Amino acid sequence: MGKKKKKESQKSEGPAIRTPIVCVLGHVDHGKTSLLDWIRGSSVTAGEAGAITQHIGATIVPLDAIQKMSGTFEKLHFNVPGLLFIDTPGHHAFTTLRARGGALADMAILVVDINEGFQPQTIEALEILRTYRTPFVVAATKIDRIHGWRVNENAPFRKTFETQGDRVKMDLENKTYELIGTLSEKGFNCERFDRVSDFAKNIAIVPVSGVTGEGVPDLLLMLIGLAQRYMTEALEVSVEGPGAGTVLEVKEERGLGMTLDVILYDGTLSVGDEVAIATSDGVVNTKIRSLLKPRPMSEILVEEKFERVKSVTAASGIKVAAPKLENVIAGSPLRAIPGPEEIDAINEEVRREVEEIHVDLSEEGIFIKADTIGALEALAKELEGHGIKIMKAEVGPVSRHDLIEVETIKEPLNAVLLAFNTPLLPDAVDILKHPTCKISVFVGDVIYKLIDDYTEWVKEQKRKIEAQRFEQIILPAKITILEGCIFRQSNPAVVGIRVLGGKLRSGVKLMRRDGKAIGQIKTIQVAQENVPVADAGAEVAVSIEGVTVGRQINEKDDLYAYIPENHVKVLETEMISTLNPGMREVLEEYTTIRRKDNPFWGK
């Protein structure tokens, strides 16, 4: 289809719409990069009409290139100009790039290795898509790795599927159904794309290979079809209007100073335009000095990497050079200001968008930091799902000031900072190295892993706290004074005893069978060595303060470790499962004595 023809079909189809922005998400090794590389490579080779345009942080694949690859352009009329793929891989780009409070990506490709199925990272990506309510297509990659697969380069899926043997066909069917099953468990209705009758109700799974290009034409057509059918209104833009975009990255470039990689999703941006952007110190206004695009591959010998353009229209990726860009936040909105009377309103809009971090904060909870607003929101959403409360959420690296603030938290399980995809500054590292530092910091670039590490740590801390608490509890113990083993009568009395049940610890008070508390065990000795405890069956010497043999105690007396009422409550409720049968028996005897006069004692 020539350009002229395309314009006519656009007119007949309705309003001009901008290129949909597509983000590719999925597990690290499931073939995201090779899929994008193939799309780029084949659209370059699809001929001059569909020559791909390389943008900053994005790649535009025009409609005619897609139609050439799929060979279906004679029959179909589209008014979608093509697809703009965000190159930054993964969730990171997806959550970083926001447009007016939502995700910047209009659509997404969820990449899953058909042979490995869903991995934790794929499921995380799925949850992010659900949170942002983004339409997506599942690319079931690496079909060329199915044992016995016959390669048909660049072929649409149905064509290549027909050439496969029965066993390979069956294998692919089974693997596809496994994906459908997993997605169904997560609440998504899916089907292989050629069997979907209603794309509003079913998510399409397209089997593809990023290595051979098989199925890729179908994947691109599915995206174009989705955009055409369900997103035309959302994609309408006023190309003449002031530019609106999102900052993808803040970079220093030789000869240009600080620059911004921006995805422009609405309107037009020109050299000389005044723009509003958010920095760590608030909203700044600056004038665009130059707009730069990467030079095409064919001009690689030109010394300058970028070519300067006067203006650019949505949707596209562009590098912006301007003064005052040092502290710009990645993920910040960028808005062109049409006139002086609108400066305040637009600055306020940008400020509100940056401050409107959608995180529910609590009076108590942990600190979280991330490199971008979207990443912070994604982390917060997952923490919320785990029932973990957040006290403070901020964008940027972890500073000394952050850690000093965390240190003021009294609850040890909340003196924690989770840093997602963001570094620790040197002065923060110094604080953590200090031996008196009681803060725990978790750093990671995969949300589920970060949360797993934290929850595992919390469990371990709770176990330690519980163990410490139980160590303070006086355990049941019953002893008898052995005949002929009185070594000293008083100050302190030293006698030989046998532990009849439970666990005797030094330091405990003793009680007689009549419920009267007497004396306190000062030391326990075995072969003239002091020991802290004596278990059931042990025969040991003990020194008892505050008693005299012949008065308060005598040979053959049975005595109990004296357990305070609040300790009995803990033993009978929280600790009962940890007590052995002998201890339980002694505890029962002890409580029977104590409850003789007051049946509710210790309950």
ZIWOJO-V284642 format. One line per field, one symbol per residue. phi: phi as a letter, one per 40 degrees, with the letter a starting at -180 (. if undefined). A space follows every 10 residues. Layout:
# ZIWOJO-V284642
phi: ???
This chain:
# ZIWOJO-V284642
phi: .cccdccccc ccchccbccc cbbbbicdbc gcccccccdc cccccchcdb dcbcbcgabc bcdccccccc gbcccbbbbc cibbcccdcg ddcccccbbf gbccccaabc cbcccbgcbd cccccccccc dcfccabccc cgccccdgcc cbdgcdddcc cccccdccdc dcdccccccd ccccdcgbcb acdcbccbcc bbccbbcabc cbgcgcdccc cdcccccccb bdccccbcdc cccbabccab bcbdgbgcbb cbbcbagbbb cgccbbacbc bhcbbabcca bbbcccdcbc cccccbbcbc aabccabacb bacgbdbccc gccbbcbcad cbdcccdccc dcccccccbc cbcbiccbba cacccccccc cccdccgccb cabachccbc cdcccccccc cdcbcbbbbb gbcccdcccd ccccdccbcb bbbabbdccc cddcccccdc cccccccccc ccccccabbb cccgbccaca fccbbcbbcc agbcbcgccb bcccgccafa ccbbbbfgbc bcbbcdgcba cbbbcgbbcg bcbadgccbb ccbcdcccdc ccbcbdcccc dcccccccdc cccccdcbdc cgb
